[in-house]
Amino acid sequence: MNNSSSSFQDACNINETLCSKSQDHQKDFRKYFEEWKLKMKEINLSEMNLKKEEAELKRECLLKQCLTNMSSFINYKDNENIKIKLQPGNDCYDNFGIILLKITGSVSDEREINGFVEISNGNYRIQSIVENNCLNGLVRVLRCRFSKCDFEDGKKEVPSYLDELIVVRNDIPDPNIYAWWFYVEGSAVFCTSNQYRKAEGEGCVYLYPDIKVGLVGTWKDGEMVTARPAKLIGFSSISGILKPEMEIIPDRDEYTFFHSNYTAITPDVLKSDIYEDMHLTVAPSLITGAGEGLFATTTIKEDNLIAAYNGVIYTRKEILQARDFEALTSRYKLNNFDDGIIDIPMKYQSIENYNASLGHKANHGVDNNAYHMPCFHPRFGDITCLAANRDIEPGEEILVDYGLSWSSNSSQLYFQHYSWNLVL
């Protein structure tokens, strides 16, 4: 992909308030990207300059079903908004967990919705322009940080983290317009979507959380198939949607997706991760008798991704049935996000035999600067990662408290963003 001096200007034209700042951010892609995300979270969706295209109505739109059972919802007005609270017995409530529709527009006597609508199930808020009960235009999905909203200080968390930006026509994603998916650890995927709101297509981009490097390749049904490491060289705009301009790194091998199981960790055990190569190194630990340790080579900000903790993945039942003594006694076992176990077998604990991920090289420390969290990784899928619990400076050893477990909130992630799907 070619970069040009106008790339930033084209991208900031999505909103004029960013245009004056674009030149200042040419060397700070992350700051620019985060400002764009913030703007997209707040922008009036009716102001998006998307090309109007006709689309065939292939099925009954979701909101029409929500208004089918008159006895299963309560309709009331709050200032300028019409609020419809759904109850058990309503198809949308029973099938999708939708509990509230907030409408800035109109609901006709024929139960036809037109205007801006926010759909909520308590953990997600889906916002879109609706025409004749069908979502049309840019759909914005907001989530709580760890997808499942929890209570903090006696108040339930409100979904406010940007989760998806996707253009739909009559409830179905437009296959010709690229969409964005944003993950908890700060990474993002830019790709066309299939009808189930999952990334699928060629020329898709995965951006690592530093917004400096990424992977360019083919995705199918929400998972990477193959991709090449690349560096970000700028942004442009397609139909009002920010587009990352990438340059393939010639001396890096192609990555292939592989989800670990009980017997295999990954076929590419010695293909190191480009993000980890940029930010980390393995060296003798500063802790006496600890062997090797993991060290930062750049500044890693609080809550930023440090490293992936990939390994073989199994259930307790599998290791008990196999009477696998090594697995039962391994010091590298962690509870994975899906109630499984992730482990680094003995032969892969050395970076001479396995360096595809480095999270397992972090040593224990009560005065820790890192914590384990569930994450999405393009090569390995839903696994465990290390994130910083404070700013970490270059040269610091990465330490994690092995005695700490995830919060009940973060361990209940629904990572692929499809646990609550508008598609019927």
CORCORSUL-V534939 format. One record per backbone hydrogen bond with DSSP energy under -1.0 kcal/mol. NH is the residue of the N-H (numbers start at 1). CO is the residue of the C=O. Records with the same first field share a line. If there is no record, write none. Layout:
BEGIN
NH=CO + CO
END
This chain:
BEGIN
7=4
10=6
11=7
12=8
13=9
14=11
15=12
18=15
21=18
26=23
28=25
32=28
33=29
34=30
35=31
36=32
37=33
38=34
39=35
40=36
41=37
43=39
47=44
48=45
50=48
58=56
65=61
66=62
67=63
68=65
70=68
72=69
74=85
76=83
78=81
81=78
82=103
83=76
84=101
85=74
86=99
87=72
90=87
94=90
95=91
96=92
97=93
98=92
99=120
100=120
101=84
102=118
103=82
104=116
106=114
108=112
111=108
114=106
115=130
116=104
117=128
118=102
119=126
120=100
121=124
125=142
126=119
127=140
128=117
130=115
131=134
133=113
134=131
136=129
137=168
139=166
140=127
141=164
142=125
143=161
147=144
148=146
152=155
155=152
157=150
160=143
161=143
163=141
164=141
165=180
166=139
168=137
169=172
171=135
172=169
174=167
177=174
179=191
180=165
181=189
182=163
183=187
186=183
188=207
189=181
190=205
191=179
194=198
197=194
200=192
201=219
204=217
205=190
206=215
207=188
208=213
211=208
214=230
215=206
216=228
217=204
218=226
219=201
220=223
222=199
223=220
225=218
227=255
228=216
230=214
231=247
232=212
233=245
236=243
238=241
241=238
243=236
245=234
247=231
249=229
252=249
255=227
257=225
258=379
261=264
271=268
277=273
278=274
279=275
280=276
281=295
283=293
285=291
290=287
293=283
295=281
296=396
297=279
300=392
303=388
304=301
306=386
307=386
309=384
312=343
314=341
319=315
320=316
321=317
322=318
324=319
325=323
328=324
329=325
334=342
336=340
339=336
341=314
342=334
343=312
348=345
349=346
353=350
354=350
355=269
359=308
361=358
362=359
363=398
365=400
368=366
369=399
370=399
371=387
373=385
375=383
377=381
381=377
383=375
385=373
386=307
387=371
388=304
389=369
392=300
395=296
396=393
398=294
400=363
404=401
411=407
412=409
END
